């Protein structure tokens, strides 16, 4: 029962994120960083190359560590280590090169060009415009509720005064 978030990038800098669940994700289990796979698995034509990934806690995959387990490794540069001065080494937690069910995100490089549909962008823009138009109405209804709230508070005070006291 593997679930992955697949991030696909092309050479022009565009990226696309797909969420793969169960049967769609199973072909990726057991692959290594650097393997090429058919892009038809995610609805594209051509090939994709796996370039990395991370697990659900953010531990990065590293291509020079064999297997799929998490390991503490002494690093001086590369994936999993931000900045190290000359001669410095750090022991960091990284994950191996093999994709397992514990992997959360897989990064891929696509050979072709990713075409983002303009229809999706237009619908997002239209929904944003509708929210802006509706916001004054929401603000007016909020003002009415504020005006009504003192009346509600007064009626609640009367109910408390009218209620019989228990001895």
N, C-alpha and C positions, 0 to 999 in steps of 0.2 A: 504494500500500500504506500507507494511513493508519491509525493507531491513536490513539484519543483516550480520555482519562478525562473523562467528562462529569459535572459536579457540578450537580445541579438543586436549587434552593432554592425554598421557597414563602413566602408572606407571614407565616406563623406561626413561621418560624424553623427548620422541619424541612428537612433536606437529604438527598439521595439521590445515591449515586455509581454510575454505570454505566460499564463499560468497553466501548468500541465498537471492533471490529476490521474491517478491510478493507471488505467490502460494506456493512456497517451504518454505517461512518464516512464513506463517500464522499459522501452528501448534504450533509455539513457543509463540505466543501472548497469554497472560493470565497465563502462567506458572510461578512458583515461584522458587527461589533459593532453591536447595535441591531436587527438583523433578527429577525423573528418566524418561527418554524418550527412545524410540526405536531408535537405531543408524541407522536403515534402511532409515531414512529420509535424511541422508547425504551419503548413499552408503556404510555403514559399517554394520557388523553383531554384535549383542549384544545390550547392553544398555549403555546410557550415563547419567551422573548426572550433572545437572546445578550447577556450583559453583560460578558464579558471572557474572559481566558485567559492562558496562559503557555506557553513552549516547554520543552524537556526540561532546559535549564540554569536555568530560573526567570526568564527575561526576560519581563516582563509585556507584554500587549497594551495598546495605548492607542488610543482611538477617534479622536483628532485627527491621527494619523499615517496617511497613505494608503499602501495596498499591504500586503504581507505581510513585507517585509524588516526586518532589524534595523538600527536607526539610532541614532547618538548625537545626542541632542537636548538643548538648553539648557532646563531646567525650573525653575520657581519654585514650583509646587505641583501636586498631582494624583497620578494613578496613576504609580507608579514612583519616587516621591520621598517619603520618610518625613517629615522635619521640616526646614523651611527658615525662618529668621527673615526678617523684613521686609527686602526688598532683596537677599536672597541668591539666587543662581541656581547650579545645578549641571548639569554635562553628564553625562547618564545614558544608558545603553543601554536602548532600548525596542523593541518590535516593533509593526508597523503593525496596522491594523484588520481586515485580511483573514485568514481562517483558511486556512492552507496545511498541507502534510503535515508541516512541522517543528513544528507546534503539538502540545503534549502534553496540556494540560488546557484544557477549555472550561467556562466558568461560565455557567449559564442561570438565569432566573427563571421559575417555573411559575405560571400564572394560578390553577390550582385548588389543592386541598389534597392533599399527599402523605400517603398512608395506608401506614404501615409495618405489615407483618403481624406479629402476635404469635407466630405459629408459629416464626418465625426466632429471636425473642428467647428463647422457651422452650427451643428446642434448644440455644442457646448456654449458657443457665443450667444445663441438664441436663449438658452436657459438662463444664462447670466443676465441678459437684458430683462427677462421676465422677473427675476428676483429683484432687480433694481426697481422695476415698476411696482411690484407688490410691496416693497419695503415701506413706502409712505402709508399704505393702508394698515400695515401691521403696527406702525408707530401710532396711528390714530386710535386703533383699538386698544393699544397699551395705555394711552392717555385716558381713555374712557374708563378702563379698569382702575386706574389710579384715582380718578374722580369718584368712582363708586365705592372705593374701599373705606373712606371715613364713615359712610352710611352703614356699611356692614359692621364696622367696628362699634358704632353707637348701638346698633341692634344687639350685638353680642354682649355689650355692657348691661343693657336693660335686662336681658335674659339672666345674667348672673345675679343682678339685684333682685329680680322677681323670684328666683329659685329659693325654696325653703331651706333654711339652715339645719344641718344635722347636728344633734347634740351628743 
